[in-house]
Amino acid sequence: QVQLVESGGGLVQPGGSLRLSCAASGYTLDDYAIGWFRQAPGKEREGVSCIGSSDDSAYYADFVRGRFTISRDNAKNTVYLQMNSLKPEDTAVYYCAADRFTAKAMCIMTSGDYWGQGTQVTVSS
């Protein structure tokens, strides 16, 4: 079974940056689309960015487009989310998930076959 471990969360000031990592084991990461999702208190889970098995296949939610960048390093079996220009409303637990479907569908449907435990991102002064 696929196991996913997120890391890289923390506390940053507005305008700061973080890089989240999603390390996969159990199956080859490049067999799956990988998505980043977030859940803030009192809010529904939402798709942030998802990437397919190809580097040129990626989807971004409107609220992060231009600020976040998703990438994968298949040699390290890891997907990254570079988060720049962070805003307080970005505060949430960020989860990565794996799915064999397309990146776009995964993000829009906020679905995944396997999920990590999440990493807390807090953007605050």
N, C-alpha and C positions, 0 to 999 in steps of 0.2 A: 504494500500500500504506500502511496506517495505520502511523504512527510515534508512539511514546509515549516521553516523557522524564519521569522522576521527579526530584524535587528535594525538599529540605527535611530530609533526614536529618542526623544528627549525634549528638553525645554529650550526654546529659542525665542528671541525677541521678534516682534513683527519686522518683516523685511529680511529676516535671516534665512538660512538654508540648512537643509538636512538631506542626507542620502540614506534612504531605506534600502535594505537588502532582504531578499527572499531566497533562502538557500533550500534547495530541494534534494531529497534523497528518496530511494525506493524505486523510482523509475527515472528514466532519462528525461530531463526537463524539456528538451526540445521536441518531445512528443506531445507537449501540451501547450495550450494557450495559458498564459499567466496573467492574472489580474490583481490590481490593487484596489481595495475597497476601504471605506472608512465608516465608522459608526460613532456619532457624537451623542452625548446624553440627550434624551428627548427627541432624537431625530432618527429617521429611517436609515438603514444601510444604503450607501450609494456607491456606485462605481466611480473610480477615480481615473484609472488608466489601465489598459489591458494591451498585451502584446501577444502576437501569434507566434507560430513556429519560425517564421521568417522575420528578420530584423526590420523589414520595410512594412510590416503589418502591425499597426498600432492604432489604438483608439484613445481619445482623451475626452473627458467630460468638459463641458464648456467652462465650468468654474475653475479649471486648472490649466486650460490650454494657454500656452505661452509662458507658463510659470514652472510646470513640472515636465520632466522628461523621463520616459520609461526606456529601459534598455536591457539587453540580456547578454550574459557571458556564458555561452554554452560549455566552454571548457571548465568553468567553475560551477556549472549547474546553478547559476544564480541570476536572478532578475533584480534590477535596481530601479528605484524611483528617486530621481534627483528632484528635490523640492526647493525651489527658489522663490523669493519674494513672498514668504509665508505671511499669512494673515491670521488674526485671531480665530476667524471662522473655520480655519483649517484644523483647529484643535479637535482631535478625535483619536480613537483607537484605529490604527491602520492594519488591515489584514491583507495577506496575499492568498490567492486561491489558484488552483489548477483545474483546467477543464480541457477536454478534447475538442470542444467546439471552437468557433471562431472568436477572435478577440472582441470584435464589435458586439456580437451577440452576448458574450459573456459579461461585458460591462453594462450593456443596456439592461439585461435581465438580472444583474447583480447575483449571478449564480456561479457555482463552482462545485466540482466533485470533491475536492479536498481543500481544507482550510488550515492555515496556521493559527497560532494562539493570539497573534496581534502584538503590536508595539505602540505604545502611547506617544503621541505627538502633541505637545502643548505649546501654543504660540501665545505668549503673554509678556507684557512688560513687568 
